[in-house]
Amino acid sequence: MARAISEIKRQIPTEAQQQAASVEEILKVLSDNKNSVMAFLDIIKEMHKSGIFDILQGLLKNKNEVAKIGFDFVQVAGIPSMMKSGIVAMQFLRNLDPLKVHMLLNGLNQGLKHEIWMLHFKPERGRHLRD
């Protein structure tokens, strides 16, 4: 007769085993996606050659000065008034009834089709639109 299991021993991996498993998992993902990784690395290489990383690094190192210049530009260029106008326009559009807008645009479309037909088949009646 078999002996009863009275104790369960857990296998807890050591830190070195966990790191080795993590490295193995990363290598598998890299090898499965080799083409994508190579394309991404090529993009990064080109960005480095063109100096984009140097520009970004300079911006990040001088973020306070850049933010001040940007804020001054926003104030001088009148962007707050443009933003306010944009917000007012969005509020106006939000309050429009979609059914009424659809009916209005449909009527406009029908009217334009009619006038085009008039210009084509009865040019004397549509002359005021043409001239």
C-alpha angles and dihedrals in degrees: 000000000000122000116251118249106245101162132040117205115208121212106225110187118228121240090258091053091049091051092048090051091049092050090048091051092049092049091050092051090047092050092046090053099035097137094049093046092048091050091049092049090049090054091050090049091053091047090052092048092051092051098245092132091051090052092048092047091051091049092050094047091050097036095134094054092042091050091050092050091047092050091049090050092051091052095046096043093057093241094145090061090047090050090049090050090049092051092049090050091050091050089050092051091046091056095052117107107238092213093054092046089050091050092047094049092044090053091048090050092049091048092051091048090051093049092048089051090049091051091050101044103023106029094170092062095047097044092107090062094045097047 
